[in-house]
Amino acid sequence: MSTNVTLVGRLGGDPEMRFTQSGKSIASFSIVTSKSTRKDDGTWDETETTWYRVDAWDALGENVVESLRKGDEVIVVGRLYMDTYQNRDGEQRQSLKVNAYSVGPNLKRGAWGARQTTAVPAAKDNPWGEPVQDDIPPF
């Protein structure tokens, strides 16, 4: 059984790209979510910490690998399910996994894109090359 979820958390490591035998690309990464509670002394306490493994396929996965890094706060929308596997010692284990439909940076706590090198034009710059009018008449 699975359910659709929206998760907000931080990347636990850089996303990793791999390919299926048929050549489809898949990016895998982990995110951690937690509940933040403010204490009486003004500090924050992180509780209810949960780790998720996320898979993003095809173009979405390629964009994730190119755009996101460890520690980035992200929003992931996808299908949550329980994955069962055997560890190196042969023991059965379970983990929460998400097959992502959409992944993006969370802009709640700040601007994203500090790593990007393209400059944003100043507010007065006009990308169409027309002269900028500083004195706009009142209506």
Biotite code that builds the C-alpha atoms (Angstrom):
import biotite.structure as struc

atoms = struc.array([
    struc.Atom([0.000, 0.000, 0.000], chain_id="A", res_id=1, res_name="MET", atom_name="CA", element="C"),
    struc.Atom([1.187, 3.522, -0.737], chain_id="A", res_id=2, res_name="SER", atom_name="CA", element="C"),
    struc.Atom([0.013, 7.086, -0.253], chain_id="A", res_id=3, res_name="THR", atom_name="CA", element="C"),
    struc.Atom([0.821, 10.491, -1.738], chain_id="A", res_id=4, res_name="ASN", atom_name="CA", element="C"),
    struc.Atom([2.866, 12.783, 0.495], chain_id="A", res_id=5, res_name="VAL", atom_name="CA", element="C"),
    struc.Atom([4.456, 16.210, 0.562], chain_id="A", res_id=6, res_name="THR", atom_name="CA", element="C"),
    struc.Atom([7.690, 16.317, 2.578], chain_id="A", res_id=7, res_name="LEU", atom_name="CA", element="C"),
    struc.Atom([9.745, 19.321, 3.633], chain_id="A", res_id=8, res_name="VAL", atom_name="CA", element="C"),
    struc.Atom([13.264, 18.491, 4.776], chain_id="A", res_id=9, res_name="GLY", atom_name="CA", element="C"),
    struc.Atom([16.984, 18.773, 4.190], chain_id="A", res_id=10, res_name="ARG", atom_name="CA", element="C"),
    struc.Atom([19.112, 16.662, 1.872], chain_id="A", res_id=11, res_name="LEU", atom_name="CA", element="C"),
    struc.Atom([21.262, 14.254, 3.868], chain_id="A", res_id=12, res_name="GLY", atom_name="CA", element="C"),
    struc.Atom([23.825, 14.000, 1.075], chain_id="A", res_id=13, res_name="GLY", atom_name="CA", element="C"),
    struc.Atom([24.418, 14.951, -2.534], chain_id="A", res_id=14, res_name="ASP", atom_name="CA", element="C"),
    struc.Atom([21.982, 13.220, -4.924], chain_id="A", res_id=15, res_name="PRO", atom_name="CA", element="C"),
    struc.Atom([23.504, 10.293, -6.838], chain_id="A", res_id=16, res_name="GLU", atom_name="CA", element="C"),
    struc.Atom([22.655, 9.351, -10.424], chain_id="A", res_id=17, res_name="MET", atom_name="CA", element="C"),
    struc.Atom([22.488, 5.764, -11.657], chain_id="A", res_id=18, res_name="ARG", atom_name="CA", element="C"),
    struc.Atom([20.971, 4.014, -14.658], chain_id="A", res_id=19, res_name="PHE", atom_name="CA", element="C"),
    struc.Atom([18.736, 0.982, -15.106], chain_id="A", res_id=20, res_name="THR", atom_name="CA", element="C"),
    struc.Atom([19.732, -1.813, -17.499], chain_id="A", res_id=21, res_name="GLN", atom_name="CA", element="C"),
    struc.Atom([17.415, -0.281, -20.098], chain_id="A", res_id=22, res_name="SER", atom_name="CA", element="C"),
    struc.Atom([19.214, 3.089, -19.773], chain_id="A", res_id=23, res_name="GLY", atom_name="CA", element="C"),
    struc.Atom([16.637, 5.051, -17.755], chain_id="A", res_id=24, res_name="LYS", atom_name="CA", element="C"),
    struc.Atom([18.218, 7.543, -15.355], chain_id="A", res_id=25, res_name="SER", atom_name="CA", element="C"),
    struc.Atom([17.316, 7.638, -11.679], chain_id="A", res_id=26, res_name="ILE", atom_name="CA", element="C"),
    struc.Atom([18.579, 9.995, -8.986], chain_id="A", res_id=27, res_name="ALA", atom_name="CA", element="C"),
    struc.Atom([18.566, 8.775, -5.404], chain_id="A", res_id=28, res_name="SER", atom_name="CA", element="C"),
    struc.Atom([18.948, 10.893, -2.300], chain_id="A", res_id=29, res_name="PHE", atom_name="CA", element="C"),
    struc.Atom([17.897, 11.012, 1.326], chain_id="A", res_id=30, res_name="SER", atom_name="CA", element="C"),
    struc.Atom([16.024, 13.735, 3.149], chain_id="A", res_id=31, res_name="ILE", atom_name="CA", element="C"),
    struc.Atom([15.492, 14.216, 6.851], chain_id="A", res_id=32, res_name="VAL", atom_name="CA", element="C"),
    struc.Atom([12.384, 15.772, 8.344], chain_id="A", res_id=33, res_name="THR", atom_name="CA", element="C"),
    struc.Atom([11.834, 16.853, 11.916], chain_id="A", res_id=34, res_name="SER", atom_name="CA", element="C"),
    struc.Atom([9.482, 18.853, 14.095], chain_id="A", res_id=35, res_name="LYS", atom_name="CA", element="C"),
    struc.Atom([10.951, 22.047, 15.567], chain_id="A", res_id=36, res_name="SER", atom_name="CA", element="C"),
    struc.Atom([9.702, 23.130, 18.980], chain_id="A", res_id=37, res_name="THR", atom_name="CA", element="C"),
    struc.Atom([10.718, 26.392, 20.628], chain_id="A", res_id=38, res_name="ARG", atom_name="CA", element="C"),
    struc.Atom([11.801, 25.975, 24.252], chain_id="A", res_id=39, res_name="LYS", atom_name="CA", element="C"),
    struc.Atom([11.137, 28.487, 27.044], chain_id="A", res_id=40, res_name="ASP", atom_name="CA", element="C"),
    struc.Atom([14.736, 29.736, 26.809], chain_id="A", res_id=41, res_name="ASP", atom_name="CA", element="C"),
    struc.Atom([14.266, 30.650, 23.127], chain_id="A", res_id=42, res_name="GLY", atom_name="CA", element="C"),
    struc.Atom([16.313, 27.783, 21.676], chain_id="A", res_id=43, res_name="THR", atom_name="CA", element="C"),
    struc.Atom([14.898, 25.202, 19.301], chain_id="A", res_id=44, res_name="TRP", atom_name="CA", element="C"),
    struc.Atom([14.531, 21.471, 19.910], chain_id="A", res_id=45, res_name="ASP", atom_name="CA", element="C"),
    struc.Atom([14.364, 19.098, 16.924], chain_id="A", res_id=46, res_name="GLU", atom_name="CA", element="C"),
    struc.Atom([12.091, 16.101, 17.560], chain_id="A", res_id=47, res_name="THR", atom_name="CA", element="C"),
    struc.Atom([10.300, 13.425, 15.554], chain_id="A", res_id=48, res_name="GLU", atom_name="CA", element="C"),
    struc.Atom([13.238, 13.045, 13.151], chain_id="A", res_id=49, res_name="THR", atom_name="CA", element="C"),
    struc.Atom([12.508, 10.749, 10.191], chain_id="A", res_id=50, res_name="THR", atom_name="CA", element="C"),
    struc.Atom([14.738, 9.788, 7.247], chain_id="A", res_id=51, res_name="TRP", atom_name="CA", element="C"),
    struc.Atom([13.359, 9.006, 3.792], chain_id="A", res_id=52, res_name="TYR", atom_name="CA", element="C"),
    struc.Atom([15.035, 7.602, 0.661], chain_id="A", res_id=53, res_name="ARG", atom_name="CA", element="C"),
    struc.Atom([13.823, 9.352, -2.489], chain_id="A", res_id=54, res_name="VAL", atom_name="CA", element="C"),
    struc.Atom([14.020, 8.272, -6.123], chain_id="A", res_id=55, res_name="ASP", atom_name="CA", element="C"),
    struc.Atom([13.512, 10.783, -8.947], chain_id="A", res_id=56, res_name="ALA", atom_name="CA", element="C"),
    struc.Atom([13.348, 9.404, -12.485], chain_id="A", res_id=57, res_name="TRP", atom_name="CA", element="C"),
    struc.Atom([14.393, 10.697, -15.912], chain_id="A", res_id=58, res_name="ASP", atom_name="CA", element="C"),
    struc.Atom([14.541, 14.504, -16.412], chain_id="A", res_id=59, res_name="ALA", atom_name="CA", element="C"),
    struc.Atom([13.413, 15.198, -12.837], chain_id="A", res_id=60, res_name="LEU", atom_name="CA", element="C"),
    struc.Atom([16.312, 13.139, -11.497], chain_id="A", res_id=61, res_name="GLY", atom_name="CA", element="C"),
    struc.Atom([18.812, 14.779, -13.821], chain_id="A", res_id=62, res_name="GLU", atom_name="CA", element="C"),
    struc.Atom([17.639, 18.235, -12.697], chain_id="A", res_id=63, res_name="ASN", atom_name="CA", element="C"),
    struc.Atom([17.892, 17.220, -9.036], chain_id="A", res_id=64, res_name="VAL", atom_name="CA", element="C"),
    struc.Atom([21.497, 16.045, -9.489], chain_id="A", res_id=65, res_name="VAL", atom_name="CA", element="C"),
    struc.Atom([22.451, 19.267, -11.307], chain_id="A", res_id=66, res_name="GLU", atom_name="CA", element="C"),
    struc.Atom([20.657, 21.642, -8.921], chain_id="A", res_id=67, res_name="SER", atom_name="CA", element="C"),
    struc.Atom([20.645, 20.371, -5.335], chain_id="A", res_id=68, res_name="LEU", atom_name="CA", element="C"),
    struc.Atom([23.361, 19.629, -2.769], chain_id="A", res_id=69, res_name="ARG", atom_name="CA", element="C"),
    struc.Atom([23.695, 18.211, 0.730], chain_id="A", res_id=70, res_name="LYS", atom_name="CA", element="C"),
    struc.Atom([21.999, 20.455, 3.296], chain_id="A", res_id=71, res_name="GLY", atom_name="CA", element="C"),
    struc.Atom([19.613, 22.151, 0.840], chain_id="A", res_id=72, res_name="ASP", atom_name="CA", element="C"),
    struc.Atom([16.069, 22.439, 2.152], chain_id="A", res_id=73, res_name="GLU", atom_name="CA", element="C"),
    struc.Atom([13.666, 20.863, -0.337], chain_id="A", res_id=74, res_name="VAL", atom_name="CA", element="C"),
    struc.Atom([10.015, 20.091, -0.898], chain_id="A", res_id=75, res_name="ILE", atom_name="CA", element="C"),
    struc.Atom([9.309, 16.609, -2.277], chain_id="A", res_id=76, res_name="VAL", atom_name="CA", element="C"),
    struc.Atom([5.919, 15.471, -3.580], chain_id="A", res_id=77, res_name="VAL", atom_name="CA", element="C"),
    struc.Atom([5.528, 11.799, -4.357], chain_id="A", res_id=78, res_name="GLY", atom_name="CA", element="C"),
    struc.Atom([4.306, 8.343, -3.501], chain_id="A", res_id=79, res_name="ARG", atom_name="CA", element="C"),
    struc.Atom([5.358, 7.020, -0.077], chain_id="A", res_id=80, res_name="LEU", atom_name="CA", element="C"),
    struc.Atom([5.815, 3.282, 0.412], chain_id="A", res_id=81, res_name="TYR", atom_name="CA", element="C"),
    struc.Atom([7.599, 0.825, 2.700], chain_id="A", res_id=82, res_name="MET", atom_name="CA", element="C"),
    struc.Atom([10.589, -0.885, 1.082], chain_id="A", res_id=83, res_name="ASP", atom_name="CA", element="C"),
    struc.Atom([11.787, -4.244, 2.398], chain_id="A", res_id=84, res_name="THR", atom_name="CA", element="C"),
    struc.Atom([15.366, -5.362, 1.758], chain_id="A", res_id=85, res_name="TYR", atom_name="CA", element="C"),
    struc.Atom([18.164, -7.526, 3.167], chain_id="A", res_id=86, res_name="GLN", atom_name="CA", element="C"),
    struc.Atom([21.187, -5.847, 4.737], chain_id="A", res_id=87, res_name="ASN", atom_name="CA", element="C"),
    struc.Atom([24.769, -7.100, 4.392], chain_id="A", res_id=88, res_name="ARG", atom_name="CA", element="C"),
    struc.Atom([24.264, -9.516, 7.290], chain_id="A", res_id=89, res_name="ASP", atom_name="CA", element="C"),
    struc.Atom([21.232, -11.069, 5.581], chain_id="A", res_id=90, res_name="GLY", atom_name="CA", element="C"),
    struc.Atom([18.726, -9.526, 7.997], chain_id="A", res_id=91, res_name="GLU", atom_name="CA", element="C"),
    struc.Atom([15.369, -8.236, 6.735], chain_id="A", res_id=92, res_name="GLN", atom_name="CA", element="C"),
    struc.Atom([15.063, -4.443, 7.043], chain_id="A", res_id=93, res_name="ARG", atom_name="CA", element="C"),
    struc.Atom([12.465, -1.866, 6.106], chain_id="A", res_id=94, res_name="GLN", atom_name="CA", element="C"),
    struc.Atom([12.777, 1.771, 5.111], chain_id="A", res_id=95, res_name="SER", atom_name="CA", element="C"),
    struc.Atom([10.450, 4.551, 4.032], chain_id="A", res_id=96, res_name="LEU", atom_name="CA", element="C"),
    struc.Atom([10.866, 5.390, 0.346], chain_id="A", res_id=97, res_name="LYS", atom_name="CA", element="C"),
    struc.Atom([9.351, 8.035, -1.893], chain_id="A", res_id=98, res_name="VAL", atom_name="CA", element="C"),
    struc.Atom([8.953, 7.849, -5.652], chain_id="A", res_id=99, res_name="ASN", atom_name="CA", element="C"),
    struc.Atom([9.102, 11.595, -6.409], chain_id="A", res_id=100, res_name="ALA", atom_name="CA", element="C"),
    struc.Atom([6.696, 13.359, -8.766], chain_id="A", res_id=101, res_name="TYR", atom_name="CA", element="C"),
    struc.Atom([8.169, 16.798, -8.044], chain_id="A", res_id=102, res_name="SER", atom_name="CA", element="C"),
    struc.Atom([11.225, 18.140, -6.191], chain_id="A", res_id=103, res_name="VAL", atom_name="CA", element="C"),
    struc.Atom([12.222, 21.734, -5.590], chain_id="A", res_id=104, res_name="GLY", atom_name="CA", element="C"),
    struc.Atom([14.032, 24.085, -3.223], chain_id="A", res_id=105, res_name="PRO", atom_name="CA", element="C"),
    struc.Atom([12.105, 25.482, -0.255], chain_id="A", res_id=106, res_name="ASN", atom_name="CA", element="C"),
    struc.Atom([12.188, 29.283, -0.447], chain_id="A", res_id=107, res_name="LEU", atom_name="CA", element="C"),
    struc.Atom([10.603, 29.874, 2.972], chain_id="A", res_id=108, res_name="LYS", atom_name="CA", element="C"),
    struc.Atom([13.891, 30.612, 4.727], chain_id="A", res_id=109, res_name="ARG", atom_name="CA", element="C"),
    struc.Atom([15.782, 32.356, 1.953], chain_id="A", res_id=110, res_name="GLY", atom_name="CA", element="C"),
    struc.Atom([16.550, 32.752, -1.713], chain_id="A", res_id=111, res_name="ALA", atom_name="CA", element="C"),
    struc.Atom([17.817, 29.824, -3.703], chain_id="A", res_id=112, res_name="TRP", atom_name="CA", element="C"),
    struc.Atom([20.428, 29.901, -6.409], chain_id="A", res_id=113, res_name="GLY", atom_name="CA", element="C"),
    struc.Atom([23.469, 31.414, -4.717], chain_id="A", res_id=114, res_name="ALA", atom_name="CA", element="C"),
    struc.Atom([25.555, 28.856, -6.641], chain_id="A", res_id=115, res_name="ARG", atom_name="CA", element="C"),
    struc.Atom([24.209, 30.052, -9.986], chain_id="A", res_id=116, res_name="GLN", atom_name="CA", element="C"),
    struc.Atom([26.484, 32.359, -11.933], chain_id="A", res_id=117, res_name="THR", atom_name="CA", element="C"),
    struc.Atom([23.971, 34.208, -14.095], chain_id="A", res_id=118, res_name="THR", atom_name="CA", element="C"),
    struc.Atom([23.364, 37.750, -12.916], chain_id="A", res_id=119, res_name="ALA", atom_name="CA", element="C"),
    struc.Atom([19.842, 39.007, -12.377], chain_id="A", res_id=120, res_name="VAL", atom_name="CA", element="C"),
    struc.Atom([19.308, 42.382, -14.090], chain_id="A", res_id=121, res_name="PRO", atom_name="CA", element="C"),
    struc.Atom([18.756, 45.357, -11.820], chain_id="A", res_id=122, res_name="ALA", atom_name="CA", element="C"),
    struc.Atom([15.176, 46.599, -11.487], chain_id="A", res_id=123, res_name="ALA", atom_name="CA", element="C"),
    struc.Atom([15.890, 49.616, -13.722], chain_id="A", res_id=124, res_name="LYS", atom_name="CA", element="C"),
    struc.Atom([17.435, 47.523, -16.499], chain_id="A", res_id=125, res_name="ASP", atom_name="CA", element="C"),
    struc.Atom([15.141, 46.781, -19.395], chain_id="A", res_id=126, res_name="ASN", atom_name="CA", element="C"),
    struc.Atom([15.897, 43.454, -21.118], chain_id="A", res_id=127, res_name="PRO", atom_name="CA", element="C"),
    struc.Atom([14.269, 44.664, -24.387], chain_id="A", res_id=128, res_name="TRP", atom_name="CA", element="C"),
    struc.Atom([16.801, 47.477, -24.881], chain_id="A", res_id=129, res_name="GLY", atom_name="CA", element="C"),
    struc.Atom([14.316, 50.319, -24.676], chain_id="A", res_id=130, res_name="GLU", atom_name="CA", element="C"),
    struc.Atom([15.290, 53.381, -22.655], chain_id="A", res_id=131, res_name="PRO", atom_name="CA", element="C"),
    struc.Atom([14.227, 53.149, -19.030], chain_id="A", res_id=132, res_name="VAL", atom_name="CA", element="C"),
    struc.Atom([11.980, 55.989, -17.927], chain_id="A", res_id=133, res_name="GLN", atom_name="CA", element="C"),
    struc.Atom([12.837, 57.038, -14.381], chain_id="A", res_id=134, res_name="ASP", atom_name="CA", element="C"),
    struc.Atom([10.048, 59.610, -14.097], chain_id="A", res_id=135, res_name="ASP", atom_name="CA", element="C"),
    struc.Atom([6.802, 57.772, -14.559], chain_id="A", res_id=136, res_name="ILE", atom_name="CA", element="C"),
    struc.Atom([3.912, 60.268, -14.625], chain_id="A", res_id=137, res_name="PRO", atom_name="CA", element="C"),
    struc.Atom([1.114, 59.811, -12.080], chain_id="A", res_id=138, res_name="PRO", atom_name="CA", element="C"),
    struc.Atom([-2.187, 58.371, -13.280], chain_id="A", res_id=139, res_name="PHE", atom_name="CA", element="C"),
])
